Amino acid sequence: MPNLSRVIEKGAYGKLRTVSGPNCPRVYTTLFTSTNPEEHGVTGFLVGGITANTHMLKQEPIWSMLSKGDITVGMANVPATFPVMPVNGYMISGMLTRGKNCEDGVLCAPKLSEVTGGDAVYPAKMREELLKNVGDFYIDCERMPSAGDLKQHEGEVIDHWLAKVQVIRDQQTKLFDYLLASHPTDFTFLAQSCEDRTGHWLYPITPFNVGYNASVNSVRQSAFPDQYIAFDKVLGTILKHVDDNTYVVVVSDHGIKPLREFEEKDPHAHADHEKTTPVIAKHDFADGDDVPGSVFVMGPGVKHGFRIMGLAASVYDIAPTLLHIYGIEQPKQMRGRVLTEVFEGAENKVAASK
């Protein structure tokens, strides 16, 4: 992964403590707001039986704070941003976007033209521009196949699913490249989720692991690590737009690990969020420290090759650190801190030169 290696060599990196029972909408909204899930309102994929959405936000997200600070904002494919909200720039929704064959918005991929139940693009006039210049791209990643789909067709279904994932990643890469070239902003937040989706059911486990099924788990053992190689290529496309005066922050909201024996009693241990796909690895453990994410920071004033040890950094710290870079004071409701240890200098006033 040469591109991520470049960020590590020229920046700081480490594990990222996540929240309890981590899943993407729950953690990303914590990352946006630096508040607890119970405080910001997005506690999971479903909240009170309704698919999580931006109308549920009870705390101000970072893109709103930056917009108020006259900083231009660009966002694409970020989980839990549907329907999109007005920003000083643009926003294109990600995971939990509703649409054709994806009426509940949970872990499926409607095309831009198929979105229903709200706007996927802000400003609305940008939608036609994207359809013309990028194409009718899929939003988020492909829904995982069901156990019924897989039975007796494992290799065929796995190959077809992985091919669709690559089509979606290629479309997202084209979207990111277009946005960075044609709509540069002061702050840009881009996300991908296919790595997570692949890990749930194609994690490279061995026969002694819980849930092992040779007909599925011996077919494409490189599928999960291949996702990270593919992600690194996407990162390479993004880094082409980065100069020495640009900050790059790469985060994963949580990790993933194979299921354990004592979880056999959980009736949903081997099923995905919709209880249809045979899952052999997951992340929503009660103890989020079982599955920390990662953080990588590169830019002016950031230490080179510096490792954050242990779990000193958390998802709560991302928003305060970003505000620090832009010279905006951290609001009182935020529970995190500025990751001062990644910056050079005693005072760490990164924004002083901006």
Residue frames as qw, qx, qy, qz and C-alpha x, y, z in Angstrom:
[[0.000, 0.889, 0.458, 0.000, 0.00, 0.00, 0.00],
 [0.546, 0.148, 0.001, 0.825, 2.43, 2.67, -1.22],
 [0.065, -0.647, -0.188, -0.736, 0.08, 5.62, -0.85],
 [0.658, -0.719, -0.159, -0.158, -0.83, 4.96, 2.76],
 [0.812, -0.193, -0.095, 0.543, 2.84, 4.28, 3.43],
 [0.326, 0.456, 0.055, 0.826, 3.59, 7.75, 2.12],
 [0.387, -0.747, -0.135, -0.523, 1.11, 9.27, 4.56],
 [0.835, -0.511, -0.134, 0.154, 2.65, 7.31, 7.45],
 [0.715, 0.075, -0.036, 0.695, 6.20, 8.32, 6.48],
 [0.172, 0.402, 0.055, 0.897, 5.29, 11.99, 6.22],
 [0.448, -0.543, -0.088, -0.705, 2.81, 12.10, 9.08],
 [0.263, -0.256, 0.754, -0.545, 1.46, 10.67, 12.33],
 [0.660, -0.068, -0.605, -0.440, -0.58, 7.53, 12.80],
 [0.103, -0.176, 0.846, -0.493, -2.08, 5.19, 15.37],
 [0.132, -0.410, -0.901, -0.049, -5.10, 3.27, 16.56],
 [0.253, -0.281, -0.053, -0.924, -8.35, 5.16, 17.02],
 [0.099, 0.198, 0.859, -0.461, -10.57, 4.32, 19.99],
 [0.268, -0.312, -0.580, -0.703, -14.19, 3.98, 18.87],
 [0.525, -0.291, 0.243, -0.762, -17.53, 3.86, 20.74],
 [0.419, -0.030, 0.873, -0.247, -19.30, 0.89, 22.30],
 [0.582, 0.457, 0.667, -0.091, -21.24, -1.28, 19.86],
 [0.002, 0.548, -0.296, -0.782, -19.69, 0.56, 16.89],
 [0.558, 0.473, 0.630, 0.262, -21.40, 0.74, 13.52],
 [0.404, 0.261, 0.268, 0.835, -20.97, 3.32, 10.78],
 [0.133, -0.750, -0.308, -0.570, -23.87, 5.74, 11.40],
 [0.649, -0.724, -0.212, 0.100, -23.30, 5.62, 15.16],
 [0.683, -0.343, 0.077, 0.640, -19.56, 6.26, 14.92],
 [0.369, 0.386, 0.301, 0.790, -19.47, 8.69, 12.00],
 [0.212, -0.829, -0.288, -0.429, -21.99, 10.94, 13.72],
 [0.675, -0.670, -0.065, 0.303, -19.86, 10.80, 16.87],
 [0.623, -0.015, 0.221, 0.750, -16.89, 11.73, 14.71],
 [0.146, 0.654, 0.359, 0.650, -18.85, 14.67, 13.17],
 [0.352, -0.806, -0.187, -0.439, -20.01, 16.07, 16.49],
 [0.323, 0.311, -0.676, 0.585, -17.58, 14.83, 19.17],
 [0.538, -0.269, 0.350, -0.718, -20.59, 13.92, 21.31],
 [0.336, -0.045, 0.926, -0.163, -22.02, 10.63, 22.59],
 [0.106, -0.224, -0.823, -0.511, -24.50, 8.71, 20.39],
 [0.157, -0.637, -0.729, 0.196, -27.23, 9.32, 22.97],
 [0.105, -0.628, -0.125, 0.761, -26.46, 13.05, 22.74],
 [0.075, 0.316, -0.473, -0.819, -26.30, 13.41, 18.96],
 [0.678, 0.255, 0.242, -0.645, -29.27, 11.11, 18.33],
 [0.749, 0.404, -0.446, -0.278, -27.93, 8.70, 15.70],
 [0.588, -0.484, 0.610, -0.221, -27.50, 5.57, 17.83],
 [0.534, -0.072, 0.821, 0.188, -27.44, 3.02, 15.00],
 [0.061, 0.115, 0.737, 0.664, -28.78, 2.03, 11.60],
 [0.314, -0.599, -0.604, -0.421, -32.30, 2.24, 12.96],
 [0.044, 0.037, -0.492, 0.868, -33.47, 4.71, 15.57],
 [0.454, 0.239, 0.471, -0.717, -36.94, 4.04, 16.92],
 [0.641, 0.354, 0.681, 0.001, -37.58, 1.72, 13.97],
 [0.456, 0.880, 0.072, -0.112, -36.68, 4.42, 11.43],
 [0.796, 0.266, 0.018, 0.544, -33.56, 4.41, 9.25],
 [0.419, -0.607, -0.081, 0.670, -31.08, 6.89, 10.68],
 [0.403, 0.681, 0.326, 0.518, -31.05, 10.23, 8.85],
 [0.322, 0.224, -0.180, 0.902, -29.87, 13.81, 9.26],
 [0.398, -0.612, -0.223, -0.647, -33.24, 14.93, 10.66],
 [0.803, -0.476, -0.351, 0.077, -32.30, 13.01, 13.81],
 [0.543, 0.252, -0.309, 0.739, -29.17, 15.09, 14.49],
 [0.421, -0.840, -0.339, 0.038, -29.39, 16.79, 17.90],
 [0.492, -0.657, 0.151, 0.551, -25.85, 18.25, 17.87],
 [0.396, 0.860, -0.162, -0.278, -24.21, 20.53, 15.33],
 [0.920, 0.097, 0.202, 0.323, -21.90, 18.63, 12.94],
 [0.491, -0.447, 0.230, 0.712, -18.49, 19.88, 11.93],
 [0.339, 0.340, 0.541, 0.691, -19.53, 20.74, 8.37],
 [0.112, -0.878, -0.425, -0.189, -22.05, 23.23, 9.75],
 [0.483, -0.767, -0.002, 0.422, -19.46, 24.84, 12.04],
 [0.501, -0.142, 0.421, 0.742, -16.97, 25.16, 9.19],
 [0.199, 0.609, 0.564, 0.521, -19.61, 26.61, 6.87],
 [0.252, -0.925, -0.283, 0.029, -20.49, 29.24, 9.47],
 [0.521, -0.630, 0.202, 0.539, -16.78, 30.06, 9.68],
 [0.436, 0.810, -0.172, -0.353, -16.80, 30.95, 5.95],
 [0.254, -0.408, 0.839, 0.255, -14.84, 27.80, 5.12],
 [0.684, 0.268, -0.375, -0.566, -15.92, 26.02, 1.95],
 [0.565, -0.190, 0.766, -0.238, -17.01, 22.42, 2.47],
 [0.628, 0.283, -0.552, -0.470, -17.21, 19.43, 0.14],
 [0.503, -0.209, 0.783, -0.302, -18.55, 16.01, 1.17],
 [0.682, 0.258, -0.474, -0.494, -19.22, 12.80, -0.76],
 [0.757, 0.001, -0.647, -0.091, -20.34, 9.30, 0.18],
 [0.011, 0.298, -0.689, 0.660, -20.11, 9.98, 3.92],
 [0.309, -0.361, -0.880, 0.003, -22.40, 7.70, 6.00],
 [0.197, -0.654, -0.628, 0.373, -25.48, 9.12, 7.72],
 [0.080, -0.324, 0.068, 0.940, -25.65, 12.31, 5.62],
 [0.157, -0.283, -0.692, -0.645, -29.00, 11.62, 3.92],
 [0.486, 0.781, 0.273, 0.281, -30.95, 13.67, 3.22],
 [0.554, 0.201, -0.098, 0.802, -28.20, 16.18, 2.53],
 [0.245, -0.822, -0.336, 0.389, -27.97, 19.43, 4.47],
 [0.340, 0.913, -0.001, 0.224, -27.06, 22.91, 3.20],
 [0.709, -0.425, 0.073, 0.558, -23.34, 23.69, 3.43],
 [0.093, 0.878, -0.216, -0.416, -20.98, 26.37, 2.16],
 [0.020, -0.434, 0.814, 0.384, -20.12, 24.19, -0.81],
 [0.699, 0.076, -0.508, -0.498, -21.55, 20.79, -1.75],
 [0.456, -0.242, 0.792, -0.326, -22.72, 17.55, -0.12],
 [0.669, 0.141, -0.594, -0.424, -23.42, 14.17, -1.76],
 [0.747, -0.405, 0.329, -0.412, -24.91, 11.58, 0.57],
 [0.234, 0.389, -0.891, -0.018, -23.57, 8.10, 1.31],
 [0.250, -0.135, -0.952, 0.119, -24.60, 5.06, 3.35],
 [0.096, 0.472, 0.723, -0.496, -28.30, 5.02, 4.35],
 [0.273, 0.278, -0.263, -0.882, -29.42, 6.84, 1.19],
 [0.588, 0.302, 0.692, -0.291, -32.81, 5.50, 0.12],
 [0.321, 0.454, -0.460, -0.693, -33.81, 4.56, -3.41],
 [0.832, 0.206, -0.302, -0.419, -34.95, 1.92, -5.87],
 [0.876, 0.008, -0.474, 0.092, -34.49, -1.58, -4.42],
 [0.453, 0.044, -0.516, 0.726, -33.14, 0.16, -1.34],
 [0.286, -0.718, -0.377, -0.510, -36.30, 1.55, 0.20],
 [0.653, -0.723, -0.193, 0.117, -35.02, 1.35, 3.78],
 [0.188, 0.910, -0.313, 0.196, -31.57, 2.66, 2.84],
 [0.651, -0.599, 0.464, -0.042, -29.78, 0.01, 4.89],
 [0.481, -0.389, 0.727, 0.298, -26.65, -1.45, 3.32],
 [0.645, 0.484, 0.561, 0.189, -27.65, -1.19, -0.32],
 [0.313, -0.320, 0.314, 0.837, -26.65, 0.89, -3.30],
 [0.450, 0.768, 0.440, -0.117, -29.18, 2.96, -5.26],
 [0.500, 0.304, 0.257, 0.769, -27.94, 4.88, -8.27],
 [0.075, -0.199, -0.156, 0.964, -28.01, 8.66, -8.11],
 [0.337, -0.098, -0.430, -0.832, -31.00, 8.75, -10.48],
 [0.542, -0.313, -0.759, -0.181, -32.86, 6.22, -8.30],
 [0.176, -0.047, -0.613, 0.769, -32.75, 8.12, -5.00],
 [0.357, -0.609, -0.505, -0.496, -36.10, 8.66, -3.28],
 [0.599, -0.647, -0.448, 0.148, -37.31, 10.12, 0.00],
 [0.352, -0.851, 0.041, 0.388, -34.99, 13.13, 0.04],
 [0.452, 0.856, -0.251, -0.003, -32.18, 14.93, -1.74],
 [0.920, -0.148, 0.071, 0.355, -28.85, 13.17, -2.26],
 [0.559, 0.239, 0.096, 0.788, -27.08, 16.24, -3.63],
 [0.112, -0.938, -0.229, 0.234, -26.69, 19.80, -2.38],
 [0.408, 0.337, 0.148, -0.835, -27.02, 22.18, -4.11],
 [0.729, 0.329, 0.562, -0.212, -29.78, 20.44, -6.09],
 [0.554, 0.777, -0.150, -0.258, -28.57, 21.92, -9.41],
 [0.092, -0.630, 0.762, 0.121, -25.31, 19.97, -9.02],
 [0.739, 0.055, 0.653, -0.156, -27.16, 16.68, -9.54],
 [0.746, 0.646, 0.143, -0.081, -27.48, 17.13, -13.31],
 [0.182, 0.840, -0.511, -0.011, -23.85, 18.21, -13.53],
 [0.433, -0.415, 0.796, -0.081, -22.75, 15.00, -11.83],
 [0.791, 0.303, 0.514, -0.134, -24.94, 12.81, -14.02],
 [0.597, 0.796, -0.079, -0.062, -23.43, 14.46, -17.09],
 [0.230, 0.803, -0.533, 0.135, -19.78, 14.48, -16.07],
 [0.275, -0.406, 0.838, -0.239, -19.44, 11.49, -13.74],
 [0.423, -0.055, -0.832, -0.355, -22.40, 9.32, -14.73],
 [0.715, -0.435, -0.125, -0.532, -25.23, 7.64, -12.86],
 [0.299, 0.367, -0.804, 0.361, -23.01, 6.33, -10.08],
 [0.668, -0.436, -0.602, -0.019, -23.98, 4.02, -7.24],
 [0.244, -0.707, 0.319, -0.582, -24.23, 5.59, -3.79],
 [0.646, -0.466, 0.547, -0.258, -22.58, 3.50, -1.07],
 [0.002, -0.356, 0.917, 0.180, -21.65, -0.17, -1.56],
 [0.575, -0.042, -0.662, -0.479, -23.47, -3.28, -2.72],
 [0.764, -0.349, 0.241, -0.486, -25.85, -5.19, -0.47],
 [0.153, -0.380, 0.912, -0.011, -24.35, -8.50, 0.69],
 [0.566, -0.013, -0.679, -0.467, -25.86, -11.67, -0.81],
 [0.741, -0.355, 0.252, -0.512, -28.20, -13.80, 1.28],
 [0.447, -0.292, 0.845, -0.041, -27.53, -17.34, 2.42],
 [0.730, 0.422, 0.505, -0.185, -30.14, -18.49, -0.09],
 [0.494, 0.826, -0.203, -0.179, -28.39, -16.72, -2.95],
 [0.050, -0.689, 0.722, 0.029, -25.09, -18.31, -2.01],
 [0.734, -0.130, 0.642, -0.177, -26.23, -21.91, -1.58],
 [0.783, 0.204, 0.545, 0.218, -24.70, -24.16, -4.26],
 [0.511, 0.765, 0.157, 0.360, -23.55, -21.08, -6.23],
 [0.529, -0.746, -0.038, 0.403, -20.92, -19.77, -3.83],
 [0.537, -0.187, 0.343, 0.748, -18.05, -19.12, -6.26],
 [0.211, 0.531, 0.540, 0.618, -20.25, -17.56, -8.91],
 [0.245, -0.891, -0.363, -0.117, -22.08, -15.30, -6.46],
 [0.559, -0.649, 0.034, 0.516, -18.88, -14.22, -4.69],
 [0.470, 0.011, 0.409, 0.782, -17.16, -13.34, -7.98],
 [0.065, 0.685, 0.512, 0.514, -20.21, -11.42, -9.21],
 [0.388, -0.876, -0.269, 0.102, -20.48, -9.51, -5.93],
 [0.562, -0.494, 0.163, 0.643, -16.79, -8.60, -5.87],
 [0.368, 0.285, 0.479, 0.744, -16.98, -7.43, -9.49],
 [0.110, -0.834, -0.435, -0.322, -19.92, -5.17, -8.59],
 [0.522, -0.761, -0.098, 0.373, -17.97, -3.80, -5.62],
 [0.521, -0.191, 0.311, 0.772, -15.11, -2.88, -7.95],
 [0.164, 0.593, 0.509, 0.602, -17.51, -1.16, -10.36],
 [0.316, -0.895, -0.311, -0.050, -18.83, 0.92, -7.46],
 [0.581, -0.589, 0.082, 0.556, -15.32, 1.75, -6.25],
 [0.445, 0.150, 0.424, 0.774, -14.29, 2.81, -9.77],
 [0.020, -0.768, -0.456, -0.448, -17.35, 5.07, -9.98],
 [0.465, -0.850, -0.175, 0.176, -16.59, 6.59, -6.58],
 [0.602, -0.302, 0.220, 0.706, -12.98, 7.17, -7.59],
 [0.272, 0.442, 0.457, 0.722, -14.16, 8.99, -10.71],
 [0.248, -0.868, -0.378, -0.204, -16.53, 11.05, -8.56],
 [0.580, -0.690, -0.035, 0.431, -13.80, 11.97, -6.06],
 [0.536, -0.036, 0.337, 0.773, -11.38, 12.89, -8.84],
 [0.114, 0.637, 0.469, 0.602, -13.98, 15.07, -10.55],
 [0.371, -0.879, -0.300, -0.025, -14.98, 16.85, -7.35],
 [0.608, -0.561, 0.075, 0.556, -11.41, 17.58, -6.30],
 [0.435, 0.084, 0.414, 0.795, -10.55, 18.90, -9.77],
 [0.004, 0.534, 0.500, 0.682, -13.74, 20.80, -10.58],
 [0.444, -0.774, -0.216, -0.396, -15.02, 21.81, -7.13],
 [0.535, 0.127, -0.561, 0.619, -12.02, 22.34, -4.83],
 [0.471, -0.797, -0.208, -0.316, -13.00, 23.28, -1.28],
 [0.086, -0.708, 0.547, -0.439, -11.14, 24.29, 1.89],
 [0.447, -0.226, 0.799, -0.334, -12.43, 21.16, 3.64],
 [0.676, 0.190, -0.521, -0.485, -13.24, 17.94, 1.76],
 [0.517, -0.225, 0.754, -0.338, -14.59, 14.77, 3.39],
 [0.668, 0.267, -0.541, -0.436, -14.73, 11.63, 1.20],
 [0.574, -0.292, 0.694, -0.323, -15.64, 8.12, 2.39],
 [0.568, 0.195, -0.720, -0.346, -15.74, 4.50, 1.26],
 [0.667, -0.297, 0.462, -0.504, -17.46, 1.50, 2.84],
 [0.872, 0.244, -0.351, -0.239, -16.86, -1.54, 0.61],
 [0.313, 0.411, -0.783, 0.345, -13.90, -2.64, 2.72],
 [0.403, -0.160, 0.618, -0.656, -16.19, -2.98, 5.74],
 [0.825, 0.169, 0.029, -0.538, -18.90, -4.79, 3.79],
 [0.714, 0.382, -0.585, -0.046, -16.43, -7.32, 2.39],
 [0.091, 0.393, -0.788, 0.465, -14.90, -8.05, 5.78],
 [0.649, -0.164, 0.364, -0.647, -18.20, -9.11, 7.32],
 [0.925, 0.112, 0.246, -0.265, -18.57, -12.24, 5.22],
 [0.845, 0.469, -0.178, 0.186, -15.27, -12.72, 3.35],
 [0.294, -0.814, 0.485, -0.127, -12.79, -12.15, 6.17],
 [0.633, 0.402, -0.661, -0.015, -9.93, -14.67, 5.67],
 [0.657, -0.471, 0.461, -0.365, -10.71, -17.06, 8.52],
 [0.240, 0.339, -0.907, -0.073, -9.44, -20.62, 8.90],
 [0.591, -0.229, -0.715, -0.295, -11.33, -23.88, 9.62],
 [0.420, -0.284, -0.715, 0.481, -10.96, -23.54, 13.40],
 [0.089, -0.034, 0.140, -0.986, -12.67, -20.14, 13.44],
 [0.333, 0.412, 0.690, -0.494, -16.31, -19.79, 14.48],
 [0.529, 0.654, 0.206, -0.500, -18.73, -19.94, 11.56],
 [0.058, -0.463, 0.713, 0.523, -16.26, -21.35, 9.03],
 [0.790, 0.410, 0.386, -0.242, -17.97, -22.70, 5.90],
 [0.511, -0.249, 0.599, 0.564, -15.54, -24.14, 3.36],
 [0.435, 0.559, 0.626, 0.326, -17.94, -23.58, 0.46],
 [0.078, 0.975, 0.163, 0.132, -17.77, -19.81, 1.12],
 [0.367, -0.892, 0.236, 0.121, -14.66, -19.11, 3.16],
 [0.661, -0.277, 0.539, 0.443, -12.21, -21.08, 1.03],
 [0.602, 0.665, 0.409, 0.169, -13.28, -19.55, -2.29],
 [0.377, 0.751, -0.025, 0.542, -11.65, -16.11, -2.39],
 [0.672, -0.538, -0.298, 0.413, -9.42, -15.83, 0.66],
 [0.424, -0.033, 0.050, 0.904, -7.68, -12.75, -0.74],
 [0.007, 0.730, 0.524, 0.438, -10.95, -10.83, -1.17],
 [0.386, -0.880, -0.242, 0.137, -10.69, -8.86, 2.07],
 [0.512, -0.508, 0.199, 0.664, -6.99, -7.85, 1.87],
 [0.381, 0.319, 0.529, 0.688, -7.54, -7.03, -1.80],
 [0.059, -0.888, -0.432, -0.143, -10.06, -4.39, -0.71],
 [0.412, -0.812, 0.036, 0.411, -7.30, -2.50, 1.09],
 [0.488, -0.095, 0.490, 0.716, -5.04, -2.67, -1.94],
 [0.175, 0.629, 0.579, 0.488, -7.93, -1.23, -3.96],
 [0.256, -0.917, -0.272, 0.138, -8.54, 1.45, -1.32],
 [0.512, -0.518, 0.214, 0.651, -4.88, 2.47, -1.54],
 [0.355, 0.269, 0.545, 0.711, -5.35, 3.13, -5.25],
 [0.079, -0.855, -0.455, -0.235, -8.30, 5.40, -4.43],
 [0.461, -0.791, -0.037, 0.399, -6.09, 7.20, -1.91],
 [0.527, -0.123, 0.395, 0.743, -3.50, 7.62, -4.64],
 [0.174, 0.629, 0.523, 0.548, -6.08, 9.39, -6.81],
 [0.300, -0.914, -0.273, 0.007, -6.89, 11.74, -3.94],
 [0.589, -0.578, 0.123, 0.551, -3.24, 12.45, -3.14],
 [0.495, 0.331, 0.397, 0.698, -2.72, 13.68, -6.71],
 [0.046, -0.823, -0.302, -0.478, -4.73, 16.73, -5.66],
 [0.616, -0.758, -0.121, 0.178, -2.71, 17.30, -2.47],
 [0.451, 0.688, -0.286, 0.491, 0.20, 19.73, -2.11],
 [0.504, 0.052, -0.595, 0.624, 2.57, 20.45, 0.78],
 [0.155, -0.179, 0.276, -0.931, 0.13, 22.99, 2.25],
 [0.700, -0.217, -0.357, -0.579, -2.73, 20.49, 2.49],
 [0.391, -0.291, 0.763, -0.424, -3.69, 18.47, 5.54],
 [0.649, 0.021, -0.663, -0.374, -4.72, 14.86, 4.90],
 [0.431, -0.254, 0.691, -0.522, -6.57, 12.93, 7.61],
 [0.589, 0.031, -0.728, -0.349, -7.44, 9.29, 6.96],
 [0.414, -0.240, 0.653, -0.587, -9.68, 7.56, 9.51],
 [0.459, -0.191, -0.823, -0.274, -11.47, 4.25, 9.90],
 [0.494, -0.515, 0.069, -0.697, -14.39, 4.52, 12.30],
 [0.797, -0.367, 0.415, -0.239, -13.80, 1.03, 13.72],
 [0.030, 0.417, -0.880, -0.224, -11.94, -2.20, 13.04],
 [0.874, 0.026, -0.178, -0.451, -13.24, -5.73, 12.50],
 [0.086, -0.424, 0.892, -0.129, -12.40, -9.18, 13.85],
 [0.470, -0.086, -0.831, -0.285, -13.66, -12.76, 13.58],
 [0.700, -0.491, -0.087, -0.511, -16.47, -13.93, 15.81],
 [0.013, 0.418, -0.823, 0.385, -15.57, -15.70, 19.02],
 [0.315, -0.145, -0.937, -0.025, -16.85, -18.92, 20.54],
 [0.031, -0.349, -0.710, 0.610, -18.77, -17.36, 23.41],
 [0.318, 0.289, -0.046, -0.902, -20.87, -15.35, 20.96],
 [0.144, -0.094, -0.918, -0.356, -22.46, -18.50, 19.58],
 [0.000, 0.487, 0.792, -0.368, -25.41, -17.87, 21.92],
 [0.186, 0.474, 0.010, -0.861, -26.21, -14.60, 20.16],
 [0.639, 0.451, 0.619, -0.073, -29.02, -15.49, 17.71],
 [0.479, 0.875, 0.053, -0.058, -27.76, -12.83, 15.29],
 [0.506, -0.637, 0.432, 0.388, -24.05, -13.57, 15.64],
 [0.450, -0.073, 0.714, 0.532, -23.78, -15.02, 12.15],
 [0.315, 0.710, 0.582, 0.240, -26.07, -12.67, 10.27],
 [0.280, 0.216, 0.059, 0.934, -25.62, -9.17, 8.93],
 [0.150, 0.092, 0.301, -0.937, -27.70, -6.11, 9.79],
 [0.637, 0.059, -0.215, -0.738, -30.63, -7.56, 7.83],
 [0.640, -0.203, 0.686, -0.281, -30.13, -11.07, 9.25],
 [0.867, 0.436, 0.049, -0.238, -29.67, -12.71, 5.81],
 [0.582, 0.645, -0.480, 0.124, -25.93, -13.00, 5.09],
 [0.902, -0.318, -0.190, 0.222, -23.73, -15.55, 6.88],
 [0.056, 0.906, -0.290, 0.304, -21.31, -13.31, 8.77],
 [0.893, -0.128, -0.291, 0.319, -18.01, -14.53, 10.20],
 [0.451, -0.052, -0.234, 0.860, -16.47, -11.22, 11.34],
 [0.116, -0.854, -0.436, -0.259, -17.99, -8.09, 12.83],
 [0.313, 0.337, -0.267, 0.847, -17.34, -4.85, 14.70],
 [0.413, -0.586, -0.079, -0.693, -20.36, -4.05, 16.85],
 [0.596, -0.165, -0.693, 0.370, -18.92, -5.63, 20.00],
 [0.410, -0.851, -0.329, -0.013, -20.13, -4.19, 23.29],
 [0.518, -0.671, 0.161, 0.505, -16.54, -3.26, 24.08],
 [0.530, 0.847, -0.020, -0.038, -15.44, -0.98, 21.27],
 [0.199, -0.780, 0.581, 0.120, -11.82, -1.39, 22.37],
 [0.776, 0.009, 0.622, 0.110, -11.98, -4.85, 20.79],
 [0.593, 0.499, 0.485, 0.404, -12.12, -3.22, 17.36],
 [0.136, -0.737, 0.005, 0.663, -10.34, 0.16, 17.30],
 [0.621, 0.767, 0.148, 0.064, -10.12, 2.06, 14.06],
 [0.680, -0.069, 0.117, 0.720, -7.08, 3.86, 12.70],
 [0.113, 0.971, 0.117, -0.174, -6.04, 7.47, 12.14],
 [0.676, 0.067, 0.222, 0.700, -3.37, 8.92, 9.86],
 [0.030, 0.960, 0.160, -0.228, -2.54, 12.64, 9.73],
 [0.637, 0.056, 0.255, 0.725, -0.22, 14.40, 7.25],
 [0.170, 0.895, 0.282, 0.302, 0.31, 18.11, 6.60],
 [0.245, 0.671, -0.268, 0.647, 2.13, 21.31, 7.59],
 [0.281, -0.571, 0.467, -0.613, 3.49, 21.14, 11.12],
 [0.944, -0.198, 0.035, -0.262, 2.64, 17.45, 11.56],
 [0.429, -0.582, 0.685, 0.085, 5.40, 15.22, 12.90],
 [0.640, 0.426, -0.559, -0.311, 6.88, 12.71, 10.45],
 [0.619, 0.119, -0.773, 0.071, 6.71, 9.00, 11.21],
 [0.202, -0.280, 0.591, -0.729, 5.14, 9.65, 14.62],
 [0.459, -0.253, -0.830, -0.192, 3.11, 6.84, 16.16],
 [0.499, -0.447, 0.196, -0.716, 0.31, 7.51, 18.63],
 [0.220, 0.146, -0.945, 0.190, 0.71, 4.71, 21.15],
 [0.109, 0.257, 0.845, -0.456, -2.10, 2.70, 22.70],
 [0.051, 0.666, 0.692, 0.272, -5.61, 4.10, 22.45],
 [0.235, -0.387, -0.223, 0.863, -4.70, 7.71, 23.20],
 [0.208, 0.117, -0.312, -0.920, -6.66, 8.99, 20.18],
 [0.315, 0.376, 0.838, -0.239, -10.41, 8.50, 19.80],
 [0.190, 0.540, 0.639, 0.514, -13.18, 9.25, 17.33],
 [0.188, -0.891, -0.369, 0.186, -14.20, 12.09, 19.65],
 [0.424, -0.603, 0.168, 0.655, -10.88, 13.84, 18.89],
 [0.482, 0.286, 0.549, 0.620, -11.24, 14.13, 15.12],
 [0.073, 0.863, 0.400, 0.300, -13.65, 17.10, 15.01],
 [0.376, -0.891, 0.010, 0.253, -11.73, 19.16, 17.63],
 [0.591, -0.301, 0.424, 0.617, -8.49, 18.53, 15.76],
 [0.377, 0.500, 0.539, 0.563, -10.00, 19.60, 12.45],
 [0.101, -0.953, -0.271, -0.095, -11.45, 22.75, 14.01],
 [0.546, -0.680, 0.174, 0.458, -7.99, 23.46, 15.45],
 [0.558, 0.080, 0.486, 0.668, -6.47, 23.30, 11.98],
 [0.155, 0.663, 0.461, 0.569, -8.97, 25.91, 10.78],
 [0.164, 0.175, -0.303, 0.922, -8.50, 28.14, 13.81],
 [0.531, -0.468, -0.293, -0.642, -12.01, 27.58, 15.17],
 [0.231, -0.366, 0.688, -0.582, -12.50, 27.22, 18.91],
 [0.294, -0.142, -0.944, -0.054, -13.84, 23.90, 20.10],
 [0.501, -0.482, -0.152, -0.703, -17.44, 24.26, 21.33],
 [0.356, -0.416, 0.643, -0.535, -18.21, 23.27, 24.90],
 [0.892, 0.000, 0.180, -0.415, -20.43, 20.32, 23.98],
 [0.739, 0.451, -0.500, 0.002, -17.57, 18.47, 22.30],
 [0.849, -0.505, 0.147, -0.051, -16.15, 15.66, 24.43],
 [0.889, 0.201, -0.004, 0.412, -12.91, 15.14, 22.52],
 [0.381, -0.780, 0.166, 0.468, -9.60, 16.99, 22.48],
 [0.484, 0.805, -0.321, -0.125, -7.15, 18.33, 19.95],
 [0.962, -0.039, 0.033, 0.269, -4.51, 15.71, 19.09],
 [0.027, -0.964, 0.259, 0.057, -1.73, 18.16, 19.96],
 [0.667, -0.457, 0.541, 0.230, 0.86, 15.39, 20.14],
 [0.758, 0.371, 0.440, 0.307, 0.87, 14.94, 16.35],
 [0.304, 0.924, 0.057, 0.224, 1.95, 18.54, 15.73],
 [0.636, 0.150, -0.237, 0.719, 5.42, 20.04, 15.95],
 [0.020, 0.514, -0.106, 0.851, 6.08, 22.93, 18.33],
 [0.107, -0.089, -0.754, 0.642, 5.25, 23.59, 21.96],
 [0.347, 0.259, 0.314, -0.845, 2.05, 25.54, 21.34],
 [0.298, 0.251, 0.894, 0.221, 0.82, 23.55, 18.33],
 [0.319, 0.655, 0.236, -0.643, -0.89, 26.59, 16.83],
 [0.504, 0.155, 0.712, 0.463, -1.27, 25.03, 13.42],
 [0.268, 0.785, 0.539, 0.148, -3.86, 27.50, 12.21],
 [0.255, -0.763, -0.024, 0.594, -1.71, 30.54, 12.92],
 [0.222, -0.322, 0.536, 0.748, -0.33, 30.57, 9.39],
 [0.257, 0.448, 0.805, 0.292, -3.63, 30.05, 7.62]]
